[in-house]
């Protein structure tokens, strides 16, 4: 079976053989967790290179709240607003 035939067979039969949403939900959950961990690691590396050090966490609750807020609100807002571009230009 050629590659194009295999892709066509998989595409046409996907709905037939994959009716459970659990597979997709688990996959998306795992992808989300991996992406968030990669993002946190990359931010940690970036924060170590900053001239002004970040304020240390005061506890576990403080760390979780600050990390989630930065990942879900502050960083996306920073990227969408375009302020990252001006930060790079001023280096």
C-alpha positions as CSV (number, residue, x, y, z in Angstrom):
1,X,0.0,0.0,0.0
2,X,1.5,3.4,-1.0
3,X,1.7,6.3,1.4
4,X,-1.1,8.2,-0.3
5,X,-3.3,5.1,-0.1
6,X,-2.5,4.6,3.6
7,X,-3.3,8.2,4.4
8,X,-6.5,8.0,2.4
9,X,-7.5,4.8,4.2
10,X,-6.7,6.3,7.6
11,X,-8.5,9.5,6.9
12,X,-11.7,7.8,5.6
13,X,-11.8,5.2,8.4
14,X,-10.8,7.5,11.3
15,X,-14.4,8.3,12.4
16,X,-15.4,4.6,12.0
17,X,-12.6,3.4,14.3
18,X,-12.2,6.3,16.7
19,X,-15.6,7.2,18.1
20,X,-14.5,7.6,21.7
21,X,-13.7,11.2,22.8
22,X,-11.5,9.9,25.6
23,X,-8.6,9.3,23.4
24,X,-8.6,12.9,22.1
25,X,-9.2,14.4,25.5
26,X,-6.3,12.5,27.0
27,X,-4.1,13.4,24.1
28,X,-5.0,17.1,24.4
29,X,-4.5,17.0,28.2
30,X,-1.0,15.4,27.8
31,X,-0.1,17.9,25.1
32,X,-1.2,20.8,27.2
33,X,0.8,19.7,30.2
34,X,3.9,19.1,28.1
35,X,3.6,22.6,26.5
36,X,3.1,24.2,29.9
37,X,6.1,22.5,31.3
38,X,8.3,23.4,28.3
39,X,7.1,27.0,28.7
40,X,7.9,27.1,32.4
41,X,11.4,25.7,31.8
42,X,12.0,28.2,29.0
43,X,10.8,31.0,31.2
44,X,13.1,29.8,34.0
45,X,16.1,29.9,31.7
46,X,15.1,33.3,30.4
47,X,14.6,34.7,34.0
48,X,18.1,33.6,34.9
49,X,19.5,35.8,32.1
50,X,17.7,38.9,33.3
51,X,19.6,41.8,34.8
52,X,17.0,42.3,37.5
53,X,16.3,39.0,39.4
54,X,12.7,37.9,40.0
55,X,11.1,38.0,43.4
56,X,11.4,34.6,45.1
57,X,8.3,32.6,45.8
58,X,7.1,32.8,49.4
59,X,5.5,29.4,49.4
60,X,3.9,26.6,47.3
61,X,0.6,28.5,47.0
62,X,2.3,31.7,45.9
63,X,4.4,29.8,43.4
64,X,1.4,28.0,41.8
65,X,-0.7,31.2,41.6
66,X,2.2,33.3,40.2
67,X,3.2,30.6,37.6
68,X,-0.4,30.0,36.5
69,X,-1.1,33.7,36.2
70,X,2.0,34.3,34.3
71,X,1.4,31.4,31.9
72,X,-2.3,32.0,31.4
73,X,-2.6,35.8,31.6
74,X,0.5,37.9,31.8
75,X,2.7,36.2,29.1
76,X,-0.1,35.8,26.5
77,X,-1.0,39.5,27.0
78,X,2.6,40.4,26.6
79,X,2.9,38.5,23.4
80,X,-0.5,39.7,21.9
81,X,0.2,43.3,22.8
82,X,3.5,43.2,20.9
83,X,5.5,44.5,23.8
84,X,8.0,41.5,23.3
85,X,9.0,43.1,20.0
86,X,10.0,46.4,21.6
87,X,11.7,44.5,24.4
88,X,13.9,42.7,21.9
89,X,14.7,45.9,19.9
90,X,15.9,47.7,23.1
91,X,18.6,45.1,23.8
